[in-house]
């Protein structure tokens, strides 16, 4: 019986790194609300990156519901503000790979 319960829990509870990715999605969605239009493209790209990570690691995760739960938790605004820099650093770390693929990828064009 315990083995069945553990198997169900493993299938329904996202791994710790998935929670980190969900927290980054929540942080980005919070930032998106007040972001200047010129910043929204980079925020969208970051969100797509973390959504892809969650979908790849835990396809059964309801991302929208999870993000809403994170954003509604007590103290969420401050926690998500604090998560913004670590999340941005994770994306920046991937930029070196992007630059290896195509140096032009790291150039940002001014908003039109």
N, C-alpha and C positions, 0 to 999 in steps of 0.2 A: 504494500500500500504506500509506504514512504517513497519507494522508487517511482511509482506513478505520479505522486504529488510533485516530486523533484523534477520529473520530466516535464510536467505541465508548467511548472514555474519557469523552467529554463526556456520553454517555448514562448511564454507570454511576457516575461520581464526582460526588457532590453539590457544588454551588457552595460557595464559602467561607462565605457567609452561612448556608447550610444547616448547615454544620458548627457555626457559632455557635449556631444554634437547637438542634441536637442536644446540644451541650454544656449549654445551658440546661435541656433536658429531663432530661439526666443529673443535673444539679445539683439540680433540683427533686425528682427521684426519690430522690436521696440524702437530701435534707432531709425528705422525706415519712416516711422510716423512723423518725425520732426526733421528728417534729412532734406537738405536742399536738392532740387531736381538734378543738379550736376553730380550728386553723390549716390543717387539711387541705382545707377547701373552697376557700380562696384558692390553695393550692398546686395543687389539681386544676384550677382555672380557668386558672392560669398554664401548666400542662402542656398543657391543651387548646389554648390560644393557640399555643404553640410547635409542637405536633403539627400543627395546621392550617397553619402557615407551611411546615413541611417538606413536608407532603402537597401543598400548592399549588405549591411551587417544584420539587419533585423527587418525583413520585408513585412512582417505582420504588424509592426508598430504603426499605430494611428498617429501620424506626425502632427496633424492639426489639433487633435484632442490633447496630445502630450504637451504641445507648445502652449495651448490655452491654459492647461493645468499649471504649468510652470509660471506663466505670466500672472495668474490669479493668486499664486501663493503669497502668504504674508511676507512682506519685505522684498518682493520680487523686483521692483523697480531698481532699488539700490544694488541688489545682487546681480541683476542683468547689466546695469551700468558697469559694475566691477568686472563682469565677464567679457565686456567688449574688447578690451586690450588683449587679453590672452587669446580670444578667438581670432582677432586680427593678426596676431603673431603666428597663429597656426596657418592662416591663409598665406601670410608673407613667406613662411617657410616653403610653401609650395611654389612660390613665384620663381625660385631658382630653377625648378624643373620646367616651368613654363618658358623661361628665358632660354633654356637649353633647346627646347622644341622650336622656338621662334623668338628671337630677340625683340621683334616688334610687338609681341603680346604684352609686354610690360609697359608700353607707352600708353598714356592716357590722353585722349583727344578732348579738347575743350567742348563744353556743351554748346549746342547750336541754338 
